[in-house]
Amino acid sequence: MQLIEIPVEKWPQLRDLYQHQKDRSASYNTLQIFIEWIRKDPKLQLNIYTTSKEWQVDGTFVAEAPVTRQLVCNTLNEDFTDLINTLNHFDNSKMVGGHPERLMPAVEKHFLDSGLSKEQFRSDGTVWQHISREEALNFNTDLPDNITTKGLNVSHAEQVNRVWPHRSEGSVIFVEHLIKFNKSVGLFDGEHLVAWCLILPLGSLGLLQVEESHKRKGLGMLAVKIISKYLAEQGIEVTAPVVFANVPSRSMFKQLGFKIIDNVYWTFKI
């Protein structure tokens, strides 16, 4: 089936189809992030495609932004045919990122259709967590005496990338983009950046890290509180993916009141 590019002026229409899924991955918040990126830089390489002639109803889309190093997709249709057809216009070198568990059959079919066996691609899973805006608004964000907070700038990208467990060759460019285009929170001890939290293309919290010298002081939790409260003040649902095996981080989010509402995956060729 022919690939159709959804024009930028119709992205809000696509986004609004996911109005009821503001707390879900690759849904309303993700599309809103993409709309904001294009507003900030109309020349940014970011396109949204479909093969569904009924996309205005079923919301089938695949978004491609080279700077994110992945495809993002979703559909409201229980029949995944159009979504698979759209994905299959892309080769198997592209990660499919942040897809909810219900789309796993479609994403796996895309990689199988590309000629790979199941042993030649894998899916890294996360728990997808959510906290109500009311709870986030009530967070205590008082700072310790020696700590200040401000947004990051691109000069911090190398440091953020250096300690990111999922860094790869060229991932610093992705980090720079997130810092330039999305809200971020940095905690500073004097002039030194010691903890931070960013917002992923999915619209969720991500890249939360604390430098080794300042761990076990509650700074990671504080960074989450600050950025969560900011999002809640903007009327945005607060969500965060955490890899299954990261028990300390999952425990921290649970302590803050986040609840697991889905599993979300990043699928890629090995």
C-alpha positions in Angstrom: 0.0 0.0 0.0 1.1 3.5 -0.7 2.8 5.5 2.0 0.9 8.7 2.8 2.6 11.6 4.6 0.4 13.3 7.1 0.9 17.0 6.7 2.1 19.1 9.7 -1.1 21.1 9.8 -3.1 17.9 10.4 -0.9 16.7 13.3 -3.2 18.3 15.9 -6.1 16.3 14.4 -4.1 13.1 14.7 -3.1 14.0 18.3 -6.6 14.7 19.3 -7.7 11.1 18.3 -5.6 10.0 21.3 -7.2 12.5 23.7 -8.3 9.6 25.9 -4.8 8.2 26.1 -2.8 11.1 27.6 -1.2 8.8 30.1 -0.1 6.3 27.5 3.1 5.9 25.5 3.3 6.9 21.8 0.0 8.6 22.1 -1.3 12.2 22.8 1.8 13.5 24.7 4.2 12.1 22.1 2.4 13.8 19.2 2.2 17.0 21.2 6.0 16.8 21.6 6.4 16.5 17.8 4.1 19.4 17.2 6.1 21.6 19.6 9.4 20.5 17.9 8.2 21.6 14.5 6.9 24.9 15.9 10.4 25.5 17.3 12.2 24.4 14.1 10.0 24.1 11.0 13.1 22.7 9.1 13.6 19.8 11.5 13.7 16.4 9.9 10.5 15.0 11.4 7.7 13.3 9.4 4.6 11.3 10.2 3.4 8.6 7.8 0.5 6.2 7.4 -0.9 3.8 4.8 -4.4 4.0 6.3 -6.9 5.9 4.2 -9.0 6.1 7.5 -6.2 7.6 9.6 -8.4 10.5 10.6 -10.5 7.8 12.4 -8.1 5.0 13.4 -5.1 7.1 14.2 -2.6 4.8 12.5 0.8 6.5 12.2 4.6 6.0 12.1 6.7 9.0 13.0 10.3 9.2 11.8 12.8 11.7 13.3 16.4 10.8 12.5 17.6 12.7 15.6 15.6 10.3 17.8 17.3 7.3 16.1 14.0 5.4 16.2 10.5 5.1 14.8 7.4 5.8 16.9 4.1 4.2 16.0 0.6 3.6 17.2 -3.0 2.8 16.0 -6.4 2.8 17.6 -7.4 0.0 15.2 -7.5 -3.5 16.7 -6.6 -4.8 13.2 -2.8 -4.0 12.8 -2.7 -4.5 9.0 -2.3 -0.8 8.2 0.2 -0.3 10.9 2.3 -3.2 9.8 2.1 -2.0 6.2 3.3 1.4 7.3 6.2 0.0 9.3 7.2 -2.2 6.4 8.0 0.9 4.3 11.1 1.3 6.6 14.0 -1.1 6.7 14.9 -3.2 9.8 17.8 -0.9 10.7 15.5 1.4 12.5 14.5 0.8 16.2 10.8 1.0 16.9 10.8 2.8 20.2 8.3 3.2 23.0 5.5 1.1 21.7 2.9 -0.2 24.2 2.6 -3.9 24.8 -0.6 -4.3 22.8 1.4 -3.4 19.6 4.1 -6.0 20.1 2.5 -8.4 17.5 2.6 -5.7 14.9 6.2 -4.6 15.6 7.4 -8.2 15.7 5.7 -8.9 12.3 7.5 -5.9 10.9 10.9 -7.3 11.8 9.9 -10.8 10.6 8.6 -9.4 7.3 12.0 -7.7 6.9 13.7 -11.1 6.7 14.9 -11.4 10.2 14.4 -14.4 12.4 13.2 -14.0 16.0 16.8 -14.5 17.1 18.0 -11.5 15.1 16.0 -8.8 16.9 15.0 -8.2 20.5 12.8 -6.0 22.6 14.0 -4.2 25.7 11.1 -3.7 28.1 10.1 -1.1 30.7 7.3 -0.6 33.1 5.3 2.5 32.1 4.3 4.4 35.2 1.9 7.3 35.8 1.1 9.6 38.6 -2.0 11.9 38.8 -1.5 15.6 38.2 -3.0 16.3 41.6 -0.4 14.1 43.3 2.4 15.7 41.3 1.2 19.2 42.2 1.5 18.3 45.9 5.2 17.3 45.7 7.5 19.1 48.1 10.3 20.5 46.0 12.3 22.4 48.7 16.0 22.3 47.9 18.8 21.4 50.3 20.9 24.4 51.4 23.8 23.6 49.1 21.7 22.7 46.0 20.3 25.0 43.3 18.2 24.1 40.3 17.9 25.3 36.7 17.4 23.9 33.2 20.2 22.3 31.3 21.9 23.7 28.3 23.8 21.9 25.5 27.1 22.3 27.3 25.8 19.6 29.7 25.0 17.1 27.0 28.4 15.3 27.2 28.1 14.8 30.9 24.5 13.6 30.6 25.4 11.2 27.8 28.5 9.9 29.6 26.6 8.3 32.5 23.5 7.3 30.5 23.3 3.5 30.6 21.8 3.4 27.1 24.3 5.7 25.4 25.7 4.6 22.0 27.8 6.1 19.2 26.3 9.4 18.4 23.8 9.4 21.2 25.1 12.7 22.5 23.4 14.4 19.5 20.1 12.9 20.7 20.8 14.3 24.2 21.6 17.7 22.9 18.3 17.7 21.0 16.3 16.8 24.1 18.0 19.6 26.0 17.4 22.2 23.3 13.8 21.2 22.5 12.3 19.9 25.8 12.1 20.9 29.4 14.9 19.6 31.6 15.8 19.9 35.3 19.4 20.1 36.6 20.5 20.1 40.2 23.8 21.9 41.0 26.2 21.8 43.9 27.9 25.1 43.4 28.8 25.2 39.7 28.7 21.4 39.4 25.8 19.5 37.8 25.2 16.6 40.1 21.7 15.3 39.1 19.2 15.7 36.3 16.0 14.6 34.6 14.9 15.2 31.0 11.8 14.6 28.9 11.9 11.9 26.2 10.3 12.2 22.8 7.4 10.1 24.2 6.6 13.0 26.5 7.7 11.0 29.6 10.5 11.5 32.1 13.8 10.0 31.1 17.6 10.0 31.5 17.3 10.5 35.2 20.8 10.2 36.7 22.7 11.3 39.8 26.5 11.6 39.8 28.2 9.0 42.0 29.6 11.6 44.3 26.0 12.7 45.2 24.1 9.4 45.3 22.0 8.4 48.3 21.1 12.0 49.1 17.6 12.0 47.6 18.6 14.2 44.6 17.2 11.8 42.0 13.8 11.8 43.8 14.0 15.6 44.0 14.7 16.0 40.3 11.7 13.8 39.5 9.5 15.9 41.8 10.6 19.2 40.3 10.0 18.1 36.7 6.8 16.2 37.5 5.4 19.3 39.3 6.3 21.4 36.3 4.5 19.1 33.9 1.4 18.9 36.1 1.3 22.7 36.2 1.2 22.7 32.4 -1.8 20.2 32.5 0.4 17.4 31.2 0.0 13.8 32.5 3.2 12.7 34.2 4.7 9.3 33.0 8.0 7.5 33.3 9.4 4.3 31.8 11.8 2.3 33.9 13.6 -0.9 32.7 12.3 -4.1 34.4 15.6 -4.9 36.1 16.1 -1.4 37.6 14.6 -2.3 41.0 16.0 0.8 42.9 14.5 3.2 40.4 11.1 1.3 40.3 11.1 1.4 44.1 11.7 5.2 44.1 8.9 5.9 41.7 6.6 3.7 43.7 7.5 5.6 46.8 6.6 8.8 45.0 3.2 7.5 44.2 3.7 6.4 40.5 1.6 3.4 39.5 2.4 0.9 36.7 -0.2 1.0 34.0 1.5 -0.7 31.0 4.6 -2.3 29.7 6.5 -0.4 26.9 9.2 -1.8 24.6 12.0 -0.7 22.4 12.5 -3.3 19.6 15.6 -3.4 17.4 17.8 -5.5 15.1 20.7 -7.2 17.0 
